[in-house]
Each structure stands twice: as structure tokens, then as C-alpha cells.
Amino acid sequence: MVPGPTACDACLRRTLLVDLLAPYIERIAMDRRGRSAPELLSLGDEKLARAAGGEKGLAFLRRASATPARELRRLLTDSGVWACCRHHHAYPPRLRDSREAPALLTGVGDHGRLGALAGEPVATVVGSRRASSYGRGAARELGQLLAASEVIVVSGMALGIDAKAHRGALDGAGLTVAVLGGGPETSYPPRQARLHGEICEAGLVLSEALPGASSWRWRFPARNRIMAALGGVTVVVEAAAHSGSLITAGMAADLGRTVGAVPGPINSWLSAGTNNLLADGALVVRGAEDVLDALLGPGRRAPNTGAALEPGLRAVLERVERGERTPDAVATDGGAGAAEAAAALARLELMGYVRSDASGRYERTLLSEPEASRP
Amino acid sequence: MLAAVRTFAILGVEALPVAVEADVSRGLPGFAIVGLPDAAVRESRERVRSALSNCGFEFPLRRITANLAPADLRKAGPGFDLAIAAALLAASGQIPVASLERLALAGELALDGSIRPVPGALPMAEAARQAGLRGIAVAARAAPEAALADGVDVLPLERLEQLAALARGQWSPAPVAAPSTNGRGPALPDLADVRGQPSLRRALEVAAAGGHSMLVTGPPGAGKTLAARRLPSILPPLDREEALEVTRVASACGRAPPPGRLCERPFRAPHHTVSAAGLVGGGNPPRPGEVTLAHRGVLMLDELAEFSRRALEALRQPLEEGRVTITRAAHSVELPCRFQLVAAANPCPCGRGTEDEDCNCSPLEVKRYRTRLSGALADRIDIALAVEQPSAEALATGPGESSAVVRDRVAEARRRQGERLGAGRVNAELEPDALNPRGELDDEAREMLAAGHARLRLSGRGNHRVLRVARTIADLAGAERVGAAHVGEALTMRRRAPD
């Protein structure tokens, strides 16, 4: 048995019932006129069974009730997954706020970290799978700076923004929590297996499905409600006009949580959704400070300043701040030779003031300079 | 009557001795060539017949057998014409055979009896010397390249009649003098044409100084190809030994440079549709590929991501070992290929770069494209550089430093490397344990490397590549030890993982 918090028989059976009904829920939830998955999941066992599958659904309900809980516990143990039901004290209290909260959380990773989800500030960072380099960079930086300020970063491990937010949080040596649609022991998408492994090591992977459950489409809006409920603030980094991450933002708003969005270029369709959120009054996230202000109150944050800069490096940094992105531009603009400009950029990168992308372009990070070195 | 003369067959870039025996005997008139001849060798019957008649010799109307020994080596090409004709003339008693005994013959016959050059004159001349022969007779046009081989007489022949006169002792050509391997040929494209791109110029200089392979990414029109073509002009000229190696390869492929340009480094830029065999060599009998033709020079792969995976995979051994081995059932051939690699690629599939508004590449496509770039030869590229289209003002500035100025700095840096590593060796060949970080780096540089390791997620190999490049930068600066500024600059030239 994987040691961990326990789950009561009723909650285990409820989870089994949802897994059994998954294809039926898919049919209804994917129909425009049908009820949404979170809506269905808020129903009681019998109503859910009837709504999803009619008579067949009730047969599944009988089957789930007849399944010995022992068997389900063995399934969990064999897969190396622990479970925590909503009657257990370790169940994240923020999840209980939600009417649609799952009966059971399954998870991989040190379950002791569930306690942190109750006590520490939590930010949910989401966004498109198809993301621009601007969005990916912003997600990674937010993840890193939030994690470094001891904020737990929750996301969905999808490609693009989600993955970068997790990656940043791992870089920032903080706790990060991935919420998956399918079983928590399997990486979804499979390509993120390495990230999945690292999060299992250093953070938590959560789900409301039993091990081995497949990722039906309705699972994603369903897991979004968990992400929205876990976060004190939900930040959408980059989202197109009808992106799924806007659903998460809507759910967070329904729960009365702060919703933030990172402003994007007005001519990029990838940022249309986030810019719309801002127009609707979402918190403007210009950097980790804005999220920290929302979570902890204005002005309270872990110090996020770098080492002092000598004048030569400052001059180069200012040029990067003005938008010069290549060593060439920095060199010709300021008259410094290519070699010196390159060396200065490398030094700034090592200090964390700038970073370079895959093709070697440099940009400013959010790391601020110590007050003393400002003239 | 029986007669034998000597010639050579080319296998890879080596010349193997071949004896041509001719027998003229009674029987039905006929002419047979045996000893695994290919179609070109078999057709030599017709060329020899016509050349003999047109030069006033008699073509014996008897049973003629020509044997090319060793009989188990495949013979290809028209290079045996001259030897077959000579053996036939000797066997039919028209010329004395004794004077040809210590001579090798190589040439293709025209129908009028004039002699055309064949590939491989230089390796053949060297093989003749090794076989202890007095000299080698080749077509007059191939004579200068053959004369590069010391210790063997090169006899230039224009026509078949001259061979007969030579055999009878009636005529002897003046031996050809070896062309000079010094000096430079016509001016190469000059680095001064690269304007307003200081870091591209700088990276070329560092690559030239340390022999580092290099990848340049940037949109079309950013001057990637223009710059790469100028790399040979800042490399030091070939020394005599290297010039011989290069000419040997070129000669074996039938493309020896004209005498004035012997010390020029080869520059090869195969198209991206090249096959693996075309790139590293192959076929049966094995023929040298582009890597061998680029020996001691520059191999440029433009549009790196478009090359087939197979072709790029095949480059690994040549890059690591400086030679390719091609093994066929009958024989195995080793070809030299110490070249410097310069690759160029677009930043994304459409070429505009993701920063451009018109770039429609989806992030996934870009990621896949970049992964392909980083997968290809990832371990072997020391310097990676992104370039932008130069601005109008930058283009309007005057020409940059000329190649000659940069070449002097490169030569000085190479001299320093030679002193430290042994003559002719460069930093790009440094093994991980050959660089002693304690001895050669100052404290600040060591700290910087450690920080790079922690913050930039440099792998062990990546770290070593940065160190190698930093060593070259320090050599260019004339510094004994590698300092922080050198490491810093090397860090900006590192390869980055696709994000």
C-alpha cells in the first residue's frame, strides 16, 4: 500500500462510477446543447448515472456499488498512486469551496506536500498549447519568479504555456503542482514524460481519475475546475479568443478568485483572449510582482533583485532594455566592439538580467537592479 | 611475342600498380582484353586500333590478348589506353620493350593518336617512385601535377609517336619541374564584403583561428552564405605537405587545380539533396565524396535542416576521425577528410524567423525544425550564431577589415596553438581532458564557467565546447591564460537548446 492519506469506500466507488460513465459523459459534454462536464460531475451518484447513461448508467451504478473497495485500493497501490478523499483532513480546503469538487484526488509525489496547498499561497498559471516565444518566455519567468517567492505554481502540464510554467517553477526550486485529466501516474501528453517525472520528484501530480483512466475530452474542462479552485490567483499568460484556458479563468472568477492576464501584442491573435480578459477588468499581470501583490497584499514579496552592476554592464543592459536584441545591435549602437558586447551580454545572462532564446537573441528579464546601483 | 608495361589503377585516392601484358600470336585476327575491364576499358580496343593506324603504326592482324594484372582488381576508365597501345607495339616488335621497363605509362588515347590526361597523375607518380621506377609518362597537360611528386621523372607526352621515339631512344623530353606550392592564386572573395555585422565577422575569425565548426542561423539575405564563402580567405595558406594532400585527392578525382592555385584551400558546398554516398564517398569501386574533396578546406552545408538525416548521420565518423573508411566486398578504402564545417540554416521553416509578422510557422513546426537542427551534428558544432538582416545604415558603412588583416591575426593565433599543442594542431581538436581548467583559466573565468553550468544548464560537453572556443579567443587576444571576458564571449557563441 502506498502510504498516504486515505479514501473512504463511497468516494472510491464514486470515482469508479465516473470512470465507467466516461464515454457517456463524453457524448453529452461534447454536445453543444448538452450539459457541461463540471455540471454533470456536480450531480449525485444516481442523478449522474441517470443523466449520463439512462438505464445503462444505472447498471454501471450497480456495478460500481458492488465493486469491493479493497480491489480499488489494490489498483491504487499497484500503480504507485495515493488517494485522498474529501472527507480527509488533508484534502485541499480551497477545493471544498467548489460545489463541483471531486470526491477523490489521486496523486503521485510526496503526499505530505498536500499540506502546503492548504497553507501556502497558490497561483494557477495557464495558457495556450500553441504559444508564441513571448508567451513561453513569460510563462517560464512567471513560474520561476513565483516559485522563488515561495508561491506554489499550479498548471496542467499541457504543451506550451503550461509546460513552461512548470519548468520555470522547477528552475526556481519551488513547489509545482500539475493537474491531469487522466490517471496521475501517466504523463499526458506523453511527450512531457520527462517533465512529468521531474514534477513527481519535486512537486505533485494530481488528478480525479483512477490510475489507468484515459483522457477523454471532457476531462480537460473538468480538471480545469480543479486548477481554478486550487489557485488563489489564476493567471492566463497567453490565450487566443476561444482558448480552453479562458474556461479556467471563467471558473476561477465564478469561485470569486482573482483572475489575471498577461497583456500581449495587439496584433497577435495568440493574445486576443488575454487582451479581452484585460478589457473585461482582469488583473493586469506585468510580472511576478503583480501576482504577488494580489496573493500576499501590496508590497510583500521575497527580494528579487540581482547583484550590483558596474557602469559598462549597465550601459549594455540599458541597450537591451531599449530593445536591441543581438550582440551586433548592442555593439554598433554603443560603439563597443563585437567581442566586448558579447562578453558583457554573457555576463548579464549569468547574473540573470537578460536571457537568450534558442536563436541567440537577448531580452530583459524581470530581475530588478538593486536600488543602490541606480544613479 | 609477349611484352609487358606498367601502369596504375586508382582506388579511392591511391594508385595500385597494374601490369599490362600483351600477346600477339597466330590465329584468327581478334583483340581481347581480360582482367576485369569495365566498358570503358573494353572500348579502349577501338581507340588503340584507330590511334595506331592514324599514327602510321601497323595494327597486327593477328590474335591479340591484353591482360591487366592483377586479374582480380576491377579496372575502370580509359586510363589504360596508353599502356595497352605500348604493350601492343612492343609485342608486335614495332618498338623495343627494354627501354619501357623502368617507366610507368598513364594516358587516354584520342583516335588521332594524341594523348589526353587521366585522373590521378599525382598519386600515380608517387606510386611509381615507391615502386622504384625511373619515371612516369603522362599526358603533357597532367605533367605539372604529376611533377609535384619528388624523386621521379615526369615525361610529358603529346602524341603516341613520341612514345615510340622515346622507346627507341631517339627522343627524350625535358623533365617537368614541380610547380611552386608557395604564394597565393587569384584573390579569393574578401571578408571586406561583409559589412555591418561585427559578430558574424568575429565568429568567422574565431572559427578560422581555432578550426571550429560553425552554425549560422538567420533569415535569407542576412549574408550567411556570403560570409561562409569568405572563410577560406582568412585561413592560413596550405603548407607544402597539406597542398600535396589536397592535390592528391583532387588529382585522383580528375580535378587538380591549375598550378598557380595549389596552396588554395578547397571550398565545397554540396546542394542539400546530396546523398549520403555523395557526401562521404561510396560506390563500387569506392569514390571520394564531398568531405574528402573538402580535405584541409571548408565544407559548407547551406540549409542544414534540408539535408537528409541519413546524409548528416553519415558525417559523424568523418568529423570525429578526419577520415572515412569505405568497405566493399573486394577491398576497403580509407580516404582523408580533415575539413572545417560551416553550416547555415533558416531560423524557421518559412525562413522569415518567428519575429517577423509574415511568419506563418506554427510553434510546433518551429520546434520540430529547431530540434532537427540541434539533433544534426549537435555534438560537433562549436560555434552557433544567429544573424539578422543588416540594416541599411550598416550596409552603407565602408568595407570592413580586409581578409589579409584578419588572416594575419588568425595565423598568429594558430602559431600560439601550434606551440602549445604541437605543430598544425588547433583548439577544435582538443579532447576534454587536454584542457586543464586550473592551469589555463584564471579564477574569474572558472567562476564564470561554473555559473554557466548552473544557470544556463550547460551539459558537460557544452561546457567543454565553450572552453575550447574560449581558448581560441584567448589565443587571438594573445593571452596566456583564459580570462572571464574570453569565456563570456565564448558563452554567447554557444549552441542553445530549442525552447
Interface residues (C-beta under 8 A of the other chain):
Chain A: R130 A131 S132 S133 R136 G137 L159 G160 N267 T326 P327 D328 A329 A331 T332 G337 A338 A339 E340 A341 A342 A343 A344 L345 A346 R347 E349 L350 G352 S356 D357 A358 S359 G360 R361
Chain B: G196 Q197 P198 S199 L200 R201 R202 T217 P347 G353 T354 E355 E357 S362 P363 L364 R370 A384 L385 A386 V387 E388 A394 M448 A451 G452 R455 L456 I473 A484 A485 H486 V487 G488 E489 A490 L491 T492 M493 R496 A497 P498 D499
